[in-house]
């Protein structure tokens, strides 16, 4: 792998985009497109993008909904089904709010 990526201008890209795309595919290396001599975007083979997404997915932690309960809630039997527990809590809260509004009217 080449340590210095190929750098092209937007004009080069306009004039010979197919050659630049083919070069990125053939070498497997990114090609940097500059704007006013500053790097702006990179043209990379799709395999490189797919590889980056796969690596990112492997590093992600599972969502809290899949990781289960932790810490002080781990031993609570009433919280084994967290969705049911939250629903029950909200039902009680909504019932009390409804009762208060009914009394005040």
Residue pairs with C-beta under 8 A, 6 or more apart in sequence:
1 28
1 29
2 27
2 29
5 29
5 30
5 31
5 32
5 42
6 23
6 29
6 31
6 32
7 31
7 32
7 33
7 34
7 39
8 20
8 31
8 32
8 33
8 34
9 33
9 34
10 33
10 34
10 35
12 20
13 20
13 33
20 31
20 43
21 43
23 31
24 30
24 31
24 43
24 44
24 45
25 45
28 45
28 47
28 48
29 44
30 42
30 43
30 44
30 48
31 42
31 43
31 44
32 39
32 41
32 42
33 39
33 40
33 41
33 42
33 43
34 40
61 67
68 74
69 76
69 79
69 82
73 79
78 85
79 85
